[in-house]
Amino acid sequence: MNIVRGIKTICLFIIMLIGNKTFAETNKQSIELITGLDKAPFIFNDATEGVQIELIRQVFAINDVDVKFTPLPLGRNITGYQRWNVQGIITLPSDYSYPGMFVSKPYIIYQNVAVSLARNNFDIKGIADLSGKSVAAFQKAKKFLGSKFKEVVNYSLDYREVADQRKQLEMLFAGQSEVIVLDINIFKYFMRNQAQALYRKPYTLHYIFKERAYSAGFKSEQYRDMFDLAILDLKQSGDYNRLFEKYLLNSRPEK
């Protein structure tokens, strides 16, 4: 009789454990955030991988919150934010302002550069020095890189904007364009994964554009504050830098 009672007690204990676990999982907080489209190493594979994706997952994991990402073109981010039941956007200019949106402190830096082959010995110290050269830039570069860049490339006889940024590297190293313009981390990420002899030619990075800091925006002040504190914690622990190293370590340096 005691044995039967003991078995019943154990079974009841197991049922309670399962029930408590199910209850906890059911009541776990989750949020949905809008991302941009693929831009490795920041975001790629339909917003399942990338520096920003992993970073934000870690931020909310610290606070036991699950995150779902919804990728949209940058031009539709605000429309999606307005119309859908989402809690925020992960990439916004750091000075962005929108009614009812709580914008985080800057947490990610994009740094566009010009890249040329070292053999050309180009002296590119400013945007004006791109004049007279064949240039392949990222899509919508004329919109994002300012009026000076737009003015210079509008007079270029060989200026192209390329949607597939891997293609930019091929154009540079194959001699189809003298200069490419793209984010330094995107360039390093793709160079890391190039094993062909074509890509072993020495190159030069020209830092002619200003860094651009980006923030995240949330409907909730609580999530904004949670985000800022967790980012600070990840930076202080070194996990922030280690995440970048995961995607960019072993990139071949410039010459």
Secondary structure as UniProt FT lines:
FT   HELIX           2..26
FT   STRAND          29..35
FT   TURN            40..42
FT   STRAND          43..44
FT   TURN            45..48
FT   HELIX           51..61
FT   TURN            62..64
FT   STRAND          65..71
FT   HELIX           74..76
FT   HELIX           77..83
FT   STRAND          88..93
FT   TURN            94..95
FT   TURN            99..100
FT   STRAND          102..103
FT   STRAND          108..110
FT   STRAND          112..117
FT   HELIX           118..120
FT   HELIX           127..130
FT   TURN            131..132
FT   STRAND          135..138
FT   TURN            139..140
FT   HELIX           141..144
FT   HELIX           146..154
FT   STRAND          159..162
FT   HELIX           165..173
FT   TURN            174..175
FT   STRAND          179..183
FT   HELIX           184..192
FT   HELIX           197..200
FT   STRAND          203..206
FT   STRAND          212..218
FT   HELIX           221..237
FT   HELIX           239..248
FT   TURN            249..250
//
